[in-house]
Amino acid sequence: MTNDILVRGGYVLTMDHEIGDLPVGDVLLSGDRIVEVAPSIHAPDAEIVDAAGMIVLPGIIDGHRHVWQSLLRGLASDWTFPAYMIEARAMYAGCFDAEDAYVANLIGGLESIQGGVTTVVDHSHLQASPEISDALARGLKDSGVGGIFCYGLQNAPSYIDGAPIDADAVKDLLTRSPDPWHDENAARIRDTHFMTGPLSFGVALPEATPYMPAEFAAAILARATALSPRLVTGHWNAISRPDVYVSTLSDLVGRNAFSIPTLLSHNNNLNEADLKVMASVGLGLCTCPDIECGMGIGPLMARRFVELGGAASLGLDLSAFVQADMFKQARVLLQIERKLLAEETGHMSAEIGYPTRAVLELLTLTGARSLGMDDEIGSLTPGKRADLIVVAPAPLVNAASSDPVAALIFHTDASDVDTVIVAGHVRKRAAGLQGVDHDDLAQRSRRSVAAIRERYSRLPRETLTGVWADMF
């Protein structure tokens, strides 16, 4: 019995610069590998995925997401960054029990697949207890998505037991170095859940890391490295005000603190010198367009970083803020950068300064490079992992026949993703998620959302609002 899959007759955007695009092509998958890409492939025993009239491309990469926040959908659209730190990090985070954590990561993984994401970097900073850590890991694994579960080496509150809440104790918990139990717990999670399969183990740094003195930040990075992660990720920035610029990046690079693949998110206030340092030593950068614009965090850095020779990806960041649709993130970035480039010229430009294909690269091959995984994912190249999606754009007007890249970025959304294959497993087919009991999941989701909101309603709001006083 064969486990080969032949994706047949689609417009194949391989994102492999040597193979190029195939206006009509086939892709043969065997097990968890891509074995052949050609205009026509004879594989009589393979399962057929008919992609005629559709676009075939590598699975999409989401370089930065807090997947546990999928159960907070719709809450963050009017939050500033300081409000987010109060609401999500100091309040809602403490209202999740293990069941809620499992459901949140299961739903977050499934909505990734729904939108064509086959690789998600989960910056998982809800590690309040070993039980919650296990639940988060199991939820993401059970969804079937690929990527990297980045254990948040960071303390998180828990208000489940109903004990009195002291603002000073919560502030100390959230701002001190990660408690020692995290190291053993993270190693256990790695060895229990992430030794095989399309999900790997990573480490997410504490949010305060870029603002610590370099020797303390280096010590945190050493703890992360000692856990042997596939990837280290973290929020990163500099303190940047008129006549003030404070950054530890170059110092940490000089200390060889970034000794394994590292992906730093946001970076909005980094100057060009720091971006050049990042690019020169192979650090990846992730831009989250909707969040960074919506919260007014600063200029988007992905285009600039790639122009400096670096590798960048795009991330959703918060599904509490925006729908899990990476095509929309690419479009937001593209239009903002085009507007900025036009403004820099001072007149209406005769040429587009930023091509549409450049943002599709951020979702695929360049994004994979930012994770240090371009030998495994990011293009439909024989030998790479069998991560592939089929998109059916504009059913009334066959946009695929004109410009498939434009169709993906400007004329499709997550609902147009027809088929998703992760490591050779069909996770979505004919626009429907496979093997998902939607009624049961909806019931569990409703119960968890109700429980989280009920616990949140009992929190001493004035007390917890003061946790970050004078820090923003």
KENU-341627 format. One record per residue (C-alpha): residue number from 1; residue in one letter; chain; x, y, z. Coordinates in Angstrom, 3 decimals, always signed. Example, Ala and Ser with C-alpha at 12.3 -4.5 7.8 and 13.67 -1.06 7.14 Angstrom:
1, A, A, +12.300, -4.500, +7.800
2, S, A, +13.670, -1.060, +7.140
end
This chain:
1, M, A, +0.000, +0.000, +0.000
2, T, A, +1.463, +3.336, -1.061
3, N, A, +1.415, +6.502, +0.997
4, D, A, +2.371, +8.618, -1.999
5, I, A, +0.359, +11.732, -2.829
6, L, A, +0.354, +13.335, -6.271
7, V, A, -0.773, +16.956, -6.351
8, R, A, -1.683, +17.275, -9.988
9, G, A, -2.254, +19.973, -12.558
10, G, A, -1.966, +23.165, -10.516
11, Y, A, -0.056, +26.378, -11.082
12, V, A, +3.006, +25.440, -9.029
13, L, A, +4.888, +28.242, -7.284
14, T, A, +7.843, +26.219, -6.064
15, M, A, +9.633, +29.243, -4.499
16, D, A, +12.781, +27.343, -5.493
17, H, A, +14.865, +29.758, -7.537
18, E, A, +16.358, +26.982, -9.659
19, I, A, +13.152, +25.059, -10.412
20, G, A, +11.044, +28.181, -10.889
21, D, A, +7.295, +28.297, -11.477
22, L, A, +5.313, +25.703, -13.410
23, P, A, +2.124, +27.107, -15.019
24, V, A, +0.856, +23.526, -15.068
25, G, A, +2.713, +21.089, -12.870
26, D, A, +2.682, +18.113, -10.532
27, V, A, +4.230, +17.566, -7.123
28, L, A, +4.851, +14.037, -5.826
29, L, A, +5.063, +13.419, -2.088
30, S, A, +6.193, +10.189, -0.492
31, G, A, +5.966, +9.801, +3.261
32, D, A, +7.021, +13.109, +4.761
33, R, A, +9.198, +14.189, +1.806
34, I, A, +8.813, +15.921, -1.536
35, V, A, +10.293, +13.531, -4.109
36, E, A, +9.584, +15.137, -7.487
37, V, A, +8.345, +18.378, -9.038
38, A, A, +7.737, +18.422, -12.791
39, P, A, +5.275, +19.459, -15.502
40, S, A, +3.892, +15.916, -15.487
41, I, A, +4.577, +12.965, -13.162
42, H, A, +3.501, +9.370, -13.674
43, A, A, +2.569, +7.845, -10.306
44, P, A, -0.276, +5.376, -10.877
45, D, A, -0.466, +4.192, -7.268
46, A, A, -0.472, +7.632, -5.644
47, E, A, -3.459, +9.288, -4.040
48, I, A, -4.483, +12.169, -6.316
49, V, A, -5.105, +15.729, -5.199
50, D, A, -6.600, +17.488, -8.209
51, A, A, -5.239, +21.035, -8.234
52, A, A, -6.393, +22.041, -11.722
53, G, A, -7.226, +25.748, -11.794
54, M, A, -5.630, +26.241, -8.360
55, I, A, -2.316, +27.479, -7.002
56, V, A, +0.128, +25.072, -5.379
57, L, A, +2.827, +26.461, -3.107
58, P, A, +4.877, +25.618, -0.016
59, G, A, +3.138, +25.707, +3.340
60, I, A, +3.027, +29.187, +4.866
61, I, A, +5.327, +30.138, +7.746
62, D, A, +4.113, +32.188, +10.715
63, G, A, +7.263, +33.359, +12.477
64, H, A, +5.721, +34.677, +15.700
65, R, A, +2.495, +33.763, +17.480
66, H, A, +1.287, +33.465, +21.059
67, V, A, -0.965, +30.537, +20.215
68, W, A, -2.526, +30.292, +23.690
69, Q, A, -4.289, +33.592, +23.083
70, S, A, -6.611, +32.037, +20.477
71, L, A, -9.309, +31.900, +23.178
72, L, A, -9.052, +35.672, +23.705
73, R, A, -10.193, +36.452, +20.164
74, G, A, -11.677, +39.921, +19.715
75, L, A, -10.426, +41.352, +22.994
76, A, A, -7.262, +43.098, +21.850
77, S, A, -8.374, +45.254, +18.924
78, D, A, -8.341, +48.465, +20.992
79, W, A, -5.425, +47.581, +23.266
80, T, A, -2.226, +49.581, +23.288
81, F, A, +0.950, +47.688, +24.112
82, P, A, +0.811, +48.753, +27.789
83, A, A, -2.848, +47.659, +27.891
84, Y, A, -1.847, +44.313, +26.402
85, M, A, +0.773, +43.802, +29.097
86, I, A, -1.835, +44.460, +31.789
87, E, A, -4.735, +42.565, +30.248
88, A, A, -3.024, +39.565, +28.675
89, R, A, +0.179, +39.119, +30.645
90, A, A, -0.893, +40.224, +34.152
91, M, A, -4.589, +39.288, +34.087
92, Y, A, -5.930, +36.840, +31.481
93, A, A, -2.792, +34.661, +31.567
94, G, A, -3.560, +33.719, +35.151
95, C, A, -7.105, +32.646, +34.311
96, F, A, -6.214, +29.554, +32.231
97, D, A, -6.248, +26.065, +33.711
98, A, A, -4.746, +23.047, +31.939
99, E, A, -7.936, +22.271, +29.984
100, D, A, -8.140, +25.861, +28.750
101, A, A, -4.474, +25.795, +27.728
102, Y, A, -4.994, +22.563, +25.776
103, V, A, -8.072, +23.853, +23.954
104, A, A, -6.405, +27.187, +23.193
105, N, A, -3.364, +25.608, +21.547
106, L, A, -5.457, +22.994, +19.739
107, I, A, -7.680, +25.700, +18.251
108, G, A, -4.672, +27.896, +17.493
109, G, A, -2.988, +25.054, +15.620
110, L, A, -6.164, +24.214, +13.711
111, E, A, -6.809, +27.808, +12.688
112, S, A, -3.225, +27.921, +11.433
113, I, A, -3.889, +24.904, +9.221
114, Q, A, -7.207, +26.406, +8.141
115, G, A, -5.298, +29.402, +6.755
116, G, A, -2.523, +27.415, +5.077
117, V, A, +0.093, +27.771, +7.819
118, T, A, +2.135, +24.584, +8.116
119, T, A, +4.902, +26.046, +10.310
120, V, A, +4.140, +28.237, +13.315
121, V, A, +6.658, +29.578, +15.815
122, D, A, +4.679, +29.441, +19.049
123, H, A, +6.168, +31.887, +21.566
124, S, A, +4.490, +30.099, +24.448
125, H, A, +4.783, +32.309, +27.518
126, L, A, +1.954, +30.727, +29.534
127, Q, A, +4.204, +28.339, +31.464
128, A, A, +2.533, +28.743, +34.859
129, S, A, +2.853, +25.082, +35.920
130, P, A, +4.056, +21.713, +34.608
131, E, A, +0.419, +20.726, +34.000
132, I, A, -0.206, +23.763, +31.826
133, S, A, +3.072, +23.193, +29.967
134, D, A, +1.994, +19.641, +29.106
135, A, A, -1.438, +20.830, +28.010
136, L, A, +0.011, +23.506, +25.728
137, A, A, +2.389, +21.009, +24.115
138, R, A, -0.319, +18.369, +23.618
139, G, A, -2.785, +20.868, +22.190
140, L, A, -0.397, +22.112, +19.525
141, K, A, +0.728, +18.572, +18.655
142, D, A, -2.830, +17.245, +18.432
143, S, A, -3.760, +19.973, +15.941
144, G, A, -1.342, +18.459, +13.405
145, V, A, +0.415, +21.725, +12.575
146, G, A, +4.177, +21.837, +12.180
147, G, A, +6.613, +24.366, +13.563
148, I, A, +8.417, +25.100, +16.802
149, F, A, +6.926, +25.087, +20.280
150, C, A, +9.056, +27.698, +22.021
151, Y, A, +8.831, +27.158, +25.753
152, G, A, +8.567, +30.560, +27.424
153, L, A, +11.510, +30.757, +29.802
154, Q, A, +9.466, +33.259, +31.744
155, N, A, +7.281, +33.260, +34.833
156, A, A, +3.505, +33.428, +34.406
157, P, A, +0.835, +34.091, +37.039
158, S, A, -1.912, +31.694, +38.100
159, Y, A, -5.087, +32.787, +39.829
160, I, A, -6.890, +29.443, +39.552
161, D, A, -6.701, +28.581, +43.249
162, G, A, -8.511, +31.760, +44.303
163, A, A, -5.791, +32.826, +46.735
164, P, A, -5.491, +36.539, +47.607
165, I, A, -3.600, +38.521, +44.970
166, D, A, -0.815, +40.893, +45.948
167, A, A, +0.312, +43.376, +43.282
168, D, A, +3.900, +43.458, +44.489
169, A, A, +4.126, +39.653, +44.388
170, V, A, +2.696, +39.534, +40.860
171, K, A, +5.049, +42.296, +39.699
172, D, A, +8.017, +40.455, +41.177
173, L, A, +6.917, +37.199, +39.530
174, L, A, +6.581, +38.816, +36.099
175, T, A, +9.781, +40.875, +36.187
176, R, A, +12.347, +38.655, +37.912
177, S, A, +14.528, +36.126, +36.123
178, P, A, +12.792, +32.860, +35.234
179, D, A, +12.447, +30.639, +38.297
180, P, A, +14.836, +27.637, +38.353
181, W, A, +12.070, +25.042, +37.949
182, H, A, +11.552, +26.168, +34.344
183, D, A, +14.825, +24.628, +33.141
184, E, A, +13.955, +21.119, +34.316
185, N, A, +10.351, +21.498, +33.188
186, A, A, +11.377, +22.727, +29.735
187, A, A, +13.772, +19.783, +29.290
188, R, A, +10.982, +17.402, +30.301
189, I, A, +8.589, +18.974, +27.795
190, R, A, +11.261, +18.705, +25.085
191, D, A, +11.945, +15.028, +25.744
192, T, A, +8.302, +14.041, +26.255
193, H, A, +6.655, +15.794, +23.327
194, F, A, +9.114, +17.011, +20.699
195, M, A, +11.717, +14.396, +19.842
196, T, A, +9.995, +13.404, +16.570
197, G, A, +7.475, +14.829, +14.134
198, P, A, +6.992, +18.172, +12.367
199, L, A, +6.900, +20.073, +15.666
200, S, A, +10.260, +20.868, +17.235
201, F, A, +11.249, +22.254, +20.620
202, G, A, +12.426, +25.818, +21.042
203, V, A, +12.879, +28.389, +23.774
204, A, A, +11.282, +31.830, +24.037
205, L, A, +13.225, +34.466, +25.954
206, P, A, +11.755, +36.660, +28.698
207, E, A, +10.359, +39.918, +27.366
208, A, A, +12.816, +41.938, +29.436
209, T, A, +15.902, +40.295, +27.908
210, P, A, +16.862, +43.100, +25.475
211, Y, A, +16.638, +45.671, +28.272
212, M, A, +18.800, +43.794, +30.785
213, P, A, +22.495, +44.573, +31.217
214, A, A, +24.371, +42.464, +28.694
215, E, A, +25.851, +40.118, +31.291
216, F, A, +22.377, +39.236, +32.602
217, A, A, +20.941, +38.845, +29.097
218, A, A, +23.876, +36.598, +28.179
219, A, A, +23.132, +34.429, +31.202
220, I, A, +19.505, +34.038, +30.099
221, L, A, +20.631, +33.126, +26.583
222, A, A, +23.031, +30.568, +28.056
223, R, A, +20.126, +28.963, +29.945
224, A, A, +18.141, +28.825, +26.705
225, T, A, +21.064, +27.337, +24.771
226, A, A, +21.638, +24.674, +27.445
227, L, A, +18.186, +23.277, +26.658
228, S, A, +19.344, +22.311, +23.120
229, P, A, +16.450, +23.987, +21.292
230, R, A, +15.945, +23.965, +17.540
231, L, A, +15.370, +27.724, +17.771
232, V, A, +15.591, +30.536, +20.298
233, T, A, +13.070, +33.305, +19.791
234, G, A, +12.284, +36.506, +21.604
235, H, A, +10.813, +39.973, +21.451
236, W, A, +13.644, +42.389, +20.751
237, N, A, +14.139, +46.117, +20.650
238, A, A, +16.285, +49.010, +21.778
239, I, A, +15.548, +51.978, +24.000
240, S, A, +15.278, +54.719, +21.419
241, R, A, +14.308, +58.327, +22.131
242, P, A, +15.607, +61.648, +20.835
243, D, A, +19.308, +61.726, +21.707
244, V, A, +19.064, +58.336, +23.458
245, Y, A, +19.838, +54.931, +21.972
246, V, A, +20.551, +51.969, +24.224
247, S, A, +21.008, +48.503, +22.748
248, T, A, +22.793, +45.397, +23.972
249, L, A, +22.664, +43.578, +20.644
250, S, A, +26.238, +44.174, +19.466
251, D, A, +27.597, +43.431, +22.937
252, L, A, +25.725, +40.106, +23.043
253, V, A, +26.908, +39.200, +19.549
254, G, A, +30.466, +39.949, +20.683
255, R, A, +29.973, +37.564, +23.604
256, N, A, +28.751, +34.858, +21.161
257, A, A, +25.523, +34.738, +23.165
258, F, A, +23.501, +33.855, +20.046
259, S, A, +25.200, +30.539, +19.351
260, I, A, +22.241, +28.658, +17.850
261, P, A, +19.533, +29.695, +15.342
262, T, A, +17.738, +32.722, +16.758
263, L, A, +14.688, +34.623, +15.536
264, L, A, +14.047, +38.056, +17.053
265, S, A, +10.598, +39.613, +16.691
266, H, A, +9.552, +43.246, +16.174
267, N, A, +12.913, +45.111, +16.393
268, N, A, +11.082, +48.336, +15.493
269, N, A, +13.513, +50.699, +17.198
270, L, A, +16.770, +49.077, +16.122
271, N, A, +19.030, +51.357, +14.106
272, E, A, +20.675, +50.358, +10.844
273, A, A, +23.939, +49.460, +12.549
274, D, A, +22.195, +46.906, +14.764
275, L, A, +20.215, +45.517, +11.829
276, K, A, +23.470, +45.073, +9.928
277, V, A, +24.972, +43.229, +12.893
278, M, A, +21.923, +40.947, +13.022
279, A, A, +22.178, +40.208, +9.316
280, S, A, +25.936, +39.644, +9.415
281, V, A, +25.733, +36.906, +12.059
282, G, A, +22.608, +35.218, +10.672
283, L, A, +20.039, +36.253, +13.258
284, G, A, +16.510, +36.110, +11.862
285, L, A, +13.939, +38.897, +12.145
286, C, A, +10.161, +38.631, +12.303
287, T, A, +7.773, +41.501, +11.598
288, C, A, +4.123, +41.361, +12.744
289, P, A, +2.451, +44.012, +10.554
290, D, A, -1.054, +44.239, +12.026
291, I, A, +0.069, +44.327, +15.649
292, E, A, +3.003, +46.654, +15.112
293, C, A, +0.805, +49.094, +13.194
294, G, A, -2.300, +48.708, +15.352
295, M, A, -0.429, +49.202, +18.621
296, G, A, +1.772, +51.959, +17.201
297, I, A, +4.944, +50.103, +18.100
298, G, A, +7.113, +51.541, +15.342
299, P, A, +8.284, +51.141, +11.739
300, L, A, +8.137, +47.697, +10.123
301, M, A, +11.590, +46.222, +9.616
302, A, A, +11.223, +43.148, +7.375
303, R, A, +11.886, +44.881, +4.031
304, R, A, +14.800, +46.891, +5.384
305, F, A, +16.350, +43.823, +6.961
306, V, A, +16.186, +41.791, +3.754
307, E, A, +17.729, +44.693, +1.830
308, L, A, +20.622, +44.571, +4.307
309, G, A, +21.165, +40.897, +3.521
310, G, A, +19.142, +39.409, +6.391
311, A, A, +16.363, +36.832, +6.425
312, A, A, +12.939, +37.917, +7.646
313, S, A, +9.559, +36.320, +8.232
314, L, A, +6.086, +37.610, +9.029
315, G, A, +4.093, +36.760, +12.137
316, L, A, +0.511, +37.077, +13.299
317, D, A, +1.536, +37.666, +16.940
318, L, A, -1.920, +37.889, +18.555
319, S, A, -4.993, +36.052, +17.313
320, A, A, -6.719, +37.989, +20.117
321, F, A, -6.187, +41.001, +17.814
322, V, A, -6.570, +39.707, +14.276
323, Q, A, -7.685, +36.681, +12.254
324, A, A, -5.108, +33.967, +11.583
325, D, A, -4.588, +34.889, +7.932
326, M, A, -0.994, +35.358, +6.833
327, F, A, -1.944, +36.494, +3.320
328, K, A, -3.489, +39.557, +4.976
329, Q, A, -0.326, +40.169, +6.987
330, A, A, +1.700, +40.102, +3.784
331, R, A, -0.687, +42.527, +2.113
332, V, A, -0.586, +44.972, +5.046
333, L, A, +3.211, +44.999, +4.947
334, L, A, +3.325, +45.385, +1.183
335, Q, A, +0.978, +48.362, +1.042
336, I, A, +2.598, +50.166, +3.959
337, E, A, +6.059, +49.779, +2.457
338, R, A, +4.869, +50.925, -0.959
339, K, A, +3.356, +54.031, +0.596
340, L, A, +6.547, +54.786, +2.535
341, L, A, +8.718, +54.304, -0.547
342, A, A, +6.487, +56.626, -2.549
343, E, A, +6.653, +59.262, +0.183
344, E, A, +10.438, +59.042, +0.205
345, T, A, +10.584, +59.987, -3.486
346, G, A, +8.454, +63.077, -2.888
347, H, A, +6.381, +62.444, -5.999
348, M, A, +4.263, +59.825, -7.720
349, S, A, +6.696, +57.094, -8.708
350, A, A, +6.738, +55.625, -12.186
351, E, A, +7.718, +52.212, -10.772
352, I, A, +6.609, +50.016, -7.894
353, G, A, +9.405, +49.973, -5.342
354, Y, A, +8.440, +46.744, -3.603
355, P, A, +7.174, +43.800, -5.683
356, T, A, +4.340, +41.541, -4.595
357, R, A, +6.490, +38.446, -4.813
358, A, A, +8.825, +39.839, -2.143
359, V, A, +6.182, +39.419, +0.567
360, L, A, +5.322, +35.912, -0.625
361, E, A, +9.026, +35.123, -0.139
362, L, A, +8.679, +36.286, +3.480
363, L, A, +5.901, +33.726, +3.962
364, T, A, +7.933, +30.909, +2.392
365, L, A, +11.640, +30.562, +1.579
366, T, A, +12.984, +33.763, +3.163
367, G, A, +10.787, +33.087, +6.171
368, A, A, +12.245, +29.595, +6.446
369, R, A, +15.740, +31.076, +6.333
370, S, A, +14.863, +33.378, +9.241
371, L, A, +14.173, +30.238, +11.308
372, G, A, +17.337, +28.509, +10.131
373, M, A, +15.114, +25.898, +8.473
374, D, A, +15.462, +26.632, +4.753
375, D, A, +17.063, +23.209, +4.232
376, E, A, +13.802, +21.651, +5.457
377, I, A, +10.873, +23.913, +4.496
378, G, A, +10.014, +27.034, +2.512
379, S, A, +10.085, +25.716, -1.054
380, L, A, +8.795, +22.784, -3.062
381, T, A, +12.221, +21.262, -3.482
382, P, A, +12.764, +17.496, -3.700
383, G, A, +14.122, +16.243, -0.402
384, K, A, +12.417, +18.872, +1.722
385, R, A, +9.536, +18.142, +4.075
386, A, A, +6.191, +17.526, +2.412
387, D, A, +4.574, +20.798, +3.521
388, L, A, +2.305, +22.034, +0.756
389, I, A, -0.915, +23.962, +0.280
390, V, A, -3.390, +24.319, -2.563
391, V, A, -5.302, +27.591, -2.884
392, A, A, -8.430, +28.121, -4.975
393, P, A, -8.668, +31.887, -5.581
394, A, A, -11.557, +33.886, -7.005
395, P, A, -13.874, +31.082, -8.176
396, L, A, -15.883, +33.419, -10.407
397, V, A, -12.773, +34.908, -12.054
398, N, A, -9.876, +32.498, -12.466
399, A, A, -7.188, +34.754, -11.046
400, A, A, -4.709, +31.885, -11.058
401, S, A, -4.463, +32.056, -14.823
402, S, A, -3.213, +35.637, -14.821
403, D, A, -0.774, +36.254, -11.961
404, P, A, -0.862, +33.629, -9.198
405, V, A, +1.307, +35.671, -6.827
406, A, A, -1.042, +38.653, -7.116
407, A, A, -3.986, +36.293, -6.664
408, L, A, -2.580, +35.024, -3.368
409, I, A, -1.713, +38.406, -1.886
410, F, A, -4.558, +40.556, -3.217
411, H, A, -7.443, +38.242, -4.118
412, T, A, -7.498, +35.450, -1.544
413, D, A, -7.806, +34.910, +2.171
414, A, A, -7.685, +31.959, +4.552
415, S, A, -11.074, +30.697, +3.386
416, D, A, -9.685, +30.071, -0.104
417, V, A, -7.166, +27.482, +1.119
418, D, A, -8.452, +24.196, -0.281
419, T, A, -5.829, +21.645, +0.784
420, V, A, -3.118, +21.626, +3.445
421, I, A, -0.499, +18.884, +3.756
422, V, A, +1.871, +18.872, +6.737
423, A, A, +4.805, +16.446, +6.630
424, G, A, +2.894, +14.288, +4.155
425, H, A, -0.347, +14.214, +6.173
426, V, A, -3.452, +15.762, +4.620
427, R, A, -4.795, +18.080, +7.322
428, K, A, -7.292, +19.976, +5.171
429, R, A, -9.065, +18.756, +2.033
430, A, A, -11.766, +20.377, -0.101
431, A, A, -11.665, +23.343, +2.328
432, G, A, -12.512, +21.131, +5.329
433, L, A, -10.269, +20.242, +8.269
434, Q, A, -9.685, +16.502, +8.478
435, G, A, -10.431, +14.423, +11.581
436, V, A, -11.832, +17.309, +13.623
437, D, A, -14.979, +16.924, +15.720
438, H, A, -16.209, +20.479, +15.308
439, D, A, -19.190, +20.120, +17.657
440, D, A, -17.079, +18.733, +20.503
441, L, A, -14.389, +21.340, +19.980
442, A, A, -16.953, +24.141, +19.913
443, Q, A, -18.424, +22.945, +23.207
444, R, A, -15.017, +22.710, +24.854
445, S, A, -14.112, +26.139, +23.528
446, R, A, -17.303, +27.712, +24.879
447, R, A, -16.746, +26.145, +28.292
448, S, A, -13.142, +27.359, +28.440
449, V, A, -13.978, +30.881, +27.277
450, A, A, -16.763, +31.123, +29.866
451, A, A, -14.464, +29.840, +32.637
452, I, A, -11.637, +32.219, +31.690
453, R, A, -13.943, +35.232, +31.583
454, E, A, -15.603, +34.312, +34.880
455, R, A, -12.201, +34.067, +36.601
456, Y, A, -11.113, +37.319, +34.966
457, S, A, -14.253, +39.077, +36.262
458, R, A, -13.256, +38.225, +39.847
459, L, A, -9.729, +39.646, +39.606
460, P, A, -8.867, +42.800, +41.591
461, R, A, -8.521, +45.014, +38.543
462, E, A, -7.120, +48.084, +40.264
463, T, A, -4.499, +45.975, +42.005
464, L, A, -3.290, +44.276, +38.818
465, T, A, -3.420, +47.435, +36.703
466, G, A, -0.649, +48.758, +38.915
467, V, A, +1.669, +45.827, +38.196
468, W, A, +3.390, +47.657, +35.334
469, A, A, +3.182, +51.139, +36.875
470, D, A, +6.004, +53.443, +35.718
471, M, A, +7.295, +50.818, +33.266
472, F, A, +5.733, +52.279, +30.100
end
